[in-house]
Amino acid sequence: MRVVLLGTAAGGGFPPWNCACALCTATRDGRLPSRTRECAAVTGNGRDWWLLNASPDLRAQLTATPALRPGRGPRDTPLRGVLLTDAEPDHVTGLAELRGAAGLKVYAAPPVRDVLAPARAALDRYAPWEWPDSLAEGGFVLAGGLVVTAHPVGVKIPAYVPAQAPQPAGPWMTAYRVEDLASGGVLVYAPCVAAWSPALENLCAQADCVLLDGTFFAADAMGTAVRSGSGQAAVGQLPVTGPDGSVAAPARRPGARRIHTRLDHTNPLLDPASPARERAAEEGVEVLLDGAELLL
Ligand SMILES: [Zn+2]
């Protein structure tokens, strides 16, 4: 299985257009590499590729990745579809870049499919796509020899969903376990996680590589208010630090290669010279650049 990290930044990209914090300024000055919005691509056979989320930077990401170029015919592409983990804008708006591509399959959990209904109807007018339920019993098989199961990891509802409309407390956030039947390699893709759980811990412990939500360094770095499915309690996102953060929690059962992605511009892990990055490296956590490739 080949995995390409097409983008590794959180929703604003790195740097966001409207921030002049120290890290963002360092990026504009050329002292740190810039990053596009989080999104990845995976293949089992090198010919059939599947996107893991669809970022707003998708056109540039696809253009920059030789394996995803169109060909042989003038309208042929190796892209077969998309697996969505959630309905956040930085994970779904790239679907608009794909409009008109024939026969794509876009897997998503039921609450995500429901909230995207208007966009789905619009996209299907360019070219009809399939929108399978990612949580269907038994998982699903992707062209190229990949077997996938989806796993609920949170109920955070996107901020654009009207608060007055009661929403189901369903699986708004899912992680994917992707297994290559030929190599036996297992990837866990979890770039949007509400909180650490025994189920996620089991999933990660049995993988070869885990792409983990590294959005917020500390719990108090979470900026925008979010709400749960009940519309009541505010829920957050998995922080990097703390006993159940994305560094310490998976380290309790080491084995899988752990890579943080979807980094927010406030996250000191963006700076390779930071003490935070040094500590994370000591714990075995990696931070890679856009375009990095993994072989599993
Ligand atoms: Zn900033």
Residues whose N, C-alpha, C, O or C-beta is under 5 A from the ligand:
A	BS01	ZN	C19 A20 C21 C24 H265
